[in-house]
Amino acid sequence: MTTPTTDPLHGVTLEQILNALVEHYEWSGLAERIDIRCFKSDPSIKSSLTFLRKTPWAREKVERLYTKLHRSKGW
């Protein structure tokens, strides 16, 4: 029997994380919280995923924001 994990990132893809953040904050709110050009200038899921997969520091910021949102919402 496996113990359930408390890690909010466990089993969640980067695309799911980004979609949840965009749904909650919208692109403008996301750009205010994380200063990344791909969130400000003609944002799209595809271009943002490409950037985040290649840029570890940016991905960490997105994952931290998702974790914070996850805990505040009690998902």
N, C-alpha and C positions, 0 to 999 in steps of 0.2 A: 504494500500500500504506500502511495506517495503522499508526502505532506504538501498541502497547497502552499504556493508561494505568495509572499506579500509584496513582491516586486511588481509595481504597476506596469513595467515595461515588458514583463515576461509574456511571450506569445503575441506581442503586438508589433506589427510591422511599422516601419518609418512612414509609409503611406497612410496607414490608419491614424498614426499620431498626428501627422500634418493635417489630415482631413478633420480630425476632432478639434484641433486648434483653430483652423479656419472657420469651422462651423460655430465655434464659441466666440472667438474674438473678431472674426472677419479679417481680411488681409490688412486693413489699415490698423486695426488694434494689434495685430501680430507684429507689424512693422514698428509700432511704437514700443513694444516690449523687447523686441530683438532687432537691433539695427543691422539688417542685412539687406543689400540692394535687391535681391531676388524677391523680397516681400514687398518692396516699394514700387519698383519700376516694372510694369506689365506682369504682375505676378501670375503664376500658374503652378499647379501641383507638379506637373512634369519637370519644369525648369528648376523648381525648388528642390525636388527630390534629387535631381542630378547634382546640384550644388552641395546639398547636405551630405550626400554619399561620398563626395570627394573632399569635404572640409570637416574634419573631426571636431574642431572647436565650435563650429556653428551647430553641428548635430547635437553636441552636448548641451548647448543652450536650449535647443528645441526640446530635447528630452527632459531637461530640468523643468521647463515651463509646463510640459505635459504632466510630469509627476506632481507638480504643485497644483495644477488644475484637478488632477485625478483625486488627490487627497482632499481638496476643498469641496469637491462635488460628492465625495463618498462613493465613487463608482466601484 
